């Protein structure tokens, strides 16, 4: 976010806003990785790299998506497979 051409005031402002957003939106929380908007982001091919998220967020979100799929498969097996109506 910062670049070498930023004045000290601009760099401080950017750091402050970034820290506030991380705290406000709990970007380091596992709960955030399970939020539907974050799951949708990781599944969207246009933005799935999640370059503006903390490094741990994509991995945590992918783990959550895999758990959802695994649970759906287990549920389908218990019900005798998927049924299309």
C-alpha positions as CSV (number, residue, x, y, z in Angstrom):
1,X,0.0,0.0,0.0
2,X,2.8,2.4,0.8
3,X,5.2,3.6,-1.8
4,X,8.5,5.4,-1.7
5,X,7.0,8.6,-2.9
6,X,4.6,9.0,0.0
7,X,5.3,11.8,2.4
8,X,5.7,10.8,6.1
9,X,2.1,12.0,6.8
10,X,0.6,10.0,4.0
11,X,2.6,6.9,4.9
12,X,1.4,7.2,8.6
13,X,-2.2,7.7,7.4
14,X,-2.1,4.6,5.2
15,X,-0.6,2.5,8.0
16,X,-3.2,3.8,10.4
17,X,-6.1,3.1,8.1
18,X,-4.8,-0.4,7.2
19,X,-4.4,-1.3,10.9
20,X,-7.9,0.0,11.7
21,X,-9.5,-2.0,8.9
22,X,-7.7,-5.2,10.0
23,X,-8.9,-4.7,13.5
24,X,-12.4,-3.7,12.5
25,X,-13.0,-6.5,10.1
26,X,-11.0,-9.1,12.2
27,X,-8.8,-10.0,9.2
28,X,-6.7,-12.4,11.3
29,X,-9.7,-14.3,12.7
30,X,-10.7,-17.8,11.6
31,X,-14.4,-16.6,11.8
32,X,-13.6,-14.1,9.1
33,X,-12.3,-16.9,6.9
34,X,-15.7,-18.7,7.1
35,X,-17.7,-15.6,6.3
36,X,-19.8,-16.1,3.2
37,X,-18.3,-13.0,1.5
38,X,-14.8,-14.3,2.0
39,X,-15.8,-17.7,0.8
40,X,-17.3,-16.1,-2.3
41,X,-14.1,-14.2,-2.9
42,X,-11.9,-17.2,-2.7
43,X,-14.2,-19.0,-5.2
44,X,-14.4,-16.1,-7.7
45,X,-11.7,-16.7,-10.4
46,X,-11.2,-12.9,-10.8
47,X,-10.1,-12.3,-7.2
48,X,-9.4,-15.7,-5.7
49,X,-5.7,-14.8,-5.2
50,X,-6.9,-12.6,-2.4
51,X,-3.9,-10.3,-2.6
52,X,-5.3,-7.7,-0.2
53,X,-6.0,-10.3,2.6
54,X,-3.5,-11.4,5.2
55,X,-1.4,-14.4,4.0
56,X,-3.2,-16.8,6.4
57,X,-6.7,-15.9,5.1
58,X,-6.7,-17.8,1.8
59,X,-5.5,-21.0,3.3
60,X,-8.0,-20.8,6.2
61,X,-10.8,-20.1,3.8
62,X,-9.9,-23.0,1.4
63,X,-9.8,-25.3,4.5
64,X,-13.3,-24.1,5.3
65,X,-14.6,-24.7,1.8
66,X,-13.0,-28.2,1.7
67,X,-14.8,-29.0,5.0
68,X,-18.1,-27.8,3.5
69,X,-17.6,-30.0,0.5
70,X,-16.6,-33.0,2.7
71,X,-19.6,-32.5,4.9
72,X,-21.9,-32.3,1.8
73,X,-20.4,-35.5,0.4
74,X,-20.8,-37.3,3.8
75,X,-24.4,-36.1,4.0
76,X,-25.1,-37.2,0.4
77,X,-23.7,-40.7,1.1
78,X,-25.8,-41.0,4.3
79,X,-28.9,-40.0,2.3
80,X,-28.1,-42.4,-0.5
81,X,-26.7,-39.9,-2.9
82,X,-27.8,-36.6,-4.3
83,X,-31.4,-36.4,-5.5
84,X,-32.4,-34.1,-8.3
85,X,-36.0,-33.0,-8.4
